[in-house]
Amino acid sequence: MALKITDDCVACGVCMPECPVNAISEGDIYVIDAKTCVECKGYHGSPKCAEVCPVDACQPA
């Protein structure tokens, strides 16, 4: 399973450098590539993008 970024995203960019597999890209809002996202398994105890997002826009897909 992967995470997705909802329309609540304010495009602040704090999630992008936290992704260990570079699954997040920039657009009008940020987007997580579901094929690349590993939910930080093997890197962190929980998804870092969700931890740092100030508006809770990183949610389970």
N, CA and C atoms as a LAMMPS dump frame, in Angstrom:
ITEM: TIMESTEP
0
ITEM: NUMBER OF ATOMS
183
ITEM: BOX BOUNDS ff ff ff
-5.0000000000000000e+02 5.0000000000000000e+02
-5.0000000000000000e+02 5.0000000000000000e+02
-5.0000000000000000e+02 5.0000000000000000e+02
ITEM: ATOMS id mol type element x y z
1 1 1 N 0.844 -1.175 0
2 1 2 C 0 0 0
3 1 3 C 0.888 1.237 0
4 2 1 N 0.383 2.313 -0.489
5 2 2 C 1.13 3.566 -0.555
6 2 3 C 0.323 4.678 0.098
7 3 1 N 0.968 5.801 0.259
8 3 2 C 0.275 6.981 0.742
9 3 3 C -0.093 7.85 -0.446
10 4 1 N -1.023 8.767 -0.224
11 4 2 C -1.376 9.752 -1.242
12 4 3 C -1.407 11.117 -0.56
13 5 1 N -1.299 12.144 -1.341
14 5 2 C -1.389 13.505 -0.817
15 5 3 C -2.735 14.057 -1.26
16 6 1 N -3.524 14.497 -0.297
17 6 2 C -4.873 14.973 -0.576
18 6 3 C -4.863 16.417 -1.058
19 7 1 N -6.036 16.886 -1.444
20 7 2 C -6.191 18.271 -1.897
21 7 3 C -5.957 19.28 -0.782
22 8 1 N -5.798 18.815 0.441
23 8 2 C -5.495 19.716 1.559
24 8 3 C -4.057 20.228 1.489
25 9 1 N -3.241 19.644 0.612
26 9 2 C -1.833 20.025 0.471
27 9 3 C -1.711 21.515 0.188
28 10 1 N -0.812 22.181 0.904
29 10 2 C -0.546 23.6 0.701
30 10 3 C 0.772 23.815 -0.05
31 11 1 N 1.338 22.744 -0.58
32 11 2 C 2.572 22.785 -1.381
33 11 3 C 3.723 23.47 -0.645
34 12 1 N 3.868 23.152 0.638
35 12 2 C 4.944 23.761 1.435
36 12 3 C 6.292 23.099 1.177
37 13 1 N 6.272 21.836 0.739
38 13 2 C 7.502 21.152 0.371
39 13 3 C 8.241 20.434 1.48
40 14 1 N 7.735 20.426 2.709
41 14 2 C 8.475 19.774 3.795
42 14 3 C 8.511 18.252 3.66
43 15 1 N 7.572 17.677 2.939
44 15 2 C 7.53 16.221 2.785
45 15 3 C 8.586 15.692 1.82
46 16 1 N 8.862 16.437 0.794
47 16 2 C 9.71 15.941 -0.295
48 16 3 C 11.093 15.469 0.161
49 17 1 N 11.836 16.239 0.948
50 17 2 C 13.161 15.759 1.36
51 17 3 C 13.123 14.619 2.375
52 18 1 N 11.965 14.369 2.98
53 18 2 C 11.842 13.306 3.973
54 18 3 C 11.682 11.929 3.345
55 19 1 N 11.294 11.859 2.075
56 19 2 C 11.027 10.577 1.423
57 19 3 C 12.334 9.868 1.073
58 20 1 N 12.567 8.687 1.654
59 20 2 C 13.825 7.981 1.414
60 20 3 C 13.937 7.349 0.024
61 21 1 N 12.815 7.239 -0.7
62 21 2 C 12.844 6.62 -2.03
63 21 3 C 12.456 7.603 -3.132
64 22 1 N 12.415 8.884 -2.802
65 22 2 C 12.096 9.941 -3.774
66 22 3 C 10.793 9.696 -4.527
67 23 1 N 9.759 9.292 -3.79
68 23 2 C 8.454 9.017 -4.399
69 23 3 C 7.581 10.261 -4.505
70 24 1 N 8.016 11.382 -3.943
71 24 2 C 7.196 12.594 -3.93
72 24 3 C 7.704 13.565 -4.985
73 25 1 N 6.767 14.088 -5.796
74 25 2 C 7.136 15.075 -6.802
75 25 3 C 6.276 16.323 -6.645
76 26 1 N 6.777 17.414 -7.214
77 26 2 C 6.134 18.711 -7.069
78 26 3 C 5.217 18.982 -8.254
79 27 1 N 4.096 19.635 -7.971
80 27 2 C 3.145 20.063 -8.984
81 27 3 C 2.332 21.183 -8.379
82 28 1 N 1.071 21.309 -8.767
83 28 2 C 0.205 22.291 -8.101
84 28 3 C 0.115 21.957 -6.621
85 29 1 N -0.016 20.657 -6.352
86 29 2 C 0.156 20.115 -5.015
87 29 3 C 1.184 19.002 -5.177
88 30 1 N 1.724 18.517 -4.098
89 30 2 C 2.7 17.442 -4.196
90 30 3 C 1.981 16.124 -4.449
91 31 1 N 2.677 15.181 -5.087
92 31 2 C 2.09 13.91 -5.485
93 31 3 C 3.035 12.793 -5.072
94 32 1 N 2.468 11.694 -4.585
95 32 2 C 3.254 10.512 -4.231
96 32 3 C 3.048 9.456 -5.311
97 33 1 N 4.129 8.948 -5.868
98 33 2 C 4.071 7.873 -6.849
99 33 3 C 3.798 6.574 -6.099
100 34 1 N 2.619 6.025 -6.288
101 34 2 C 2.197 4.826 -5.562
102 34 3 C 3.069 3.617 -5.88
103 35 1 N 3.667 3.569 -7.061
104 35 2 C 4.525 2.45 -7.44
105 35 3 C 5.875 2.504 -6.732
106 36 1 N 6.27 3.687 -6.306
107 36 2 C 7.575 3.876 -5.663
108 36 3 C 7.473 3.91 -4.141
109 37 1 N 6.364 4.43 -3.615
110 37 2 C 6.191 4.612 -2.17
111 37 3 C 6.245 3.272 -1.428
112 38 1 N 7.059 3.227 -0.391
113 38 2 C 7.167 2.035 0.46
114 38 3 C 6.7 2.336 1.886
115 39 1 N 6.033 3.482 2.074
116 39 2 C 5.564 3.925 3.387
117 39 3 C 6.703 3.954 4.405
118 40 1 N 7.913 4.17 3.921
119 40 2 C 9.132 4.257 4.743
120 40 3 C 9.514 2.938 5.412
121 41 1 N 8.868 1.84 5.004
122 41 2 C 9.228 0.534 5.575
123 41 3 C 10.674 0.214 5.222
124 42 1 N 11.439 -0.168 6.231
125 42 2 C 12.847 -0.449 6.05
126 42 3 C 13.729 0.779 6.217
127 43 1 N 13.115 1.951 6.365
128 43 2 C 13.846 3.198 6.537
129 43 3 C 13.508 3.884 7.859
130 44 1 N 12.209 3.928 8.174
131 44 2 C 11.72 4.594 9.386
132 44 3 C 10.585 3.768 9.975
133 45 1 N 10.227 4.055 11.202
134 45 2 C 9.159 3.325 11.865
135 45 3 C 7.768 3.667 11.375
136 46 1 N 7.624 4.823 10.744
137 46 2 C 6.339 5.256 10.21
138 46 3 C 6.601 6.199 9.038
139 47 1 N 5.598 6.463 8.215
140 47 2 C 5.797 7.345 7.067
141 47 3 C 6.199 8.764 7.489
142 48 1 N 7.389 9.179 7.065
143 48 2 C 7.914 10.488 7.455
144 48 3 C 7.118 11.637 6.855
145 49 1 N 6.605 11.468 5.634
146 49 2 C 5.844 12.563 5.019
147 49 3 C 4.63 12.904 5.874
148 50 1 N 3.961 11.871 6.381
149 50 2 C 2.785 12.083 7.224
150 50 3 C 3.169 12.743 8.551
151 51 1 N 4.332 12.391 9.079
152 51 2 C 4.786 12.975 10.336
153 51 3 C 5.059 14.466 10.215
154 52 1 N 5.634 14.894 9.102
155 52 2 C 6.052 16.294 8.982
156 52 3 C 5.013 17.197 8.337
157 53 1 N 3.992 16.642 7.713
158 53 2 C 2.999 17.461 7.008
159 53 3 C 2.204 18.311 7.995
160 54 1 N 2.243 19.64 7.815
161 54 2 C 1.549 20.521 8.761
162 54 3 C 0.023 20.514 8.631
163 55 1 N -0.508 19.989 7.518
164 55 2 C -1.946 19.978 7.316
165 55 3 C -2.515 18.557 7.185
166 56 1 N -1.728 17.555 7.551
167 56 2 C -2.157 16.158 7.496
168 56 3 C -2.672 15.732 6.122
169 57 1 N -1.983 16.178 5.068
170 57 2 C -2.408 15.853 3.704
171 57 3 C -1.892 14.497 3.235
172 58 1 N -0.931 13.907 3.919
173 58 2 C -0.4 12.592 3.536
174 58 3 C -1.229 11.521 4.24
175 59 1 N -2.003 10.792 3.452
176 59 2 C -2.944 9.827 3.996
177 59 3 C -2.793 8.479 3.292
178 60 1 N -3.258 7.407 3.926
179 60 2 C -3.238 6.098 3.255
180 60 3 C -4.051 6.155 1.966
181 61 1 N -3.562 5.499 0.938
182 61 2 C -4.257 5.525 -0.372
183 61 3 C -5.453 4.603 -0.367
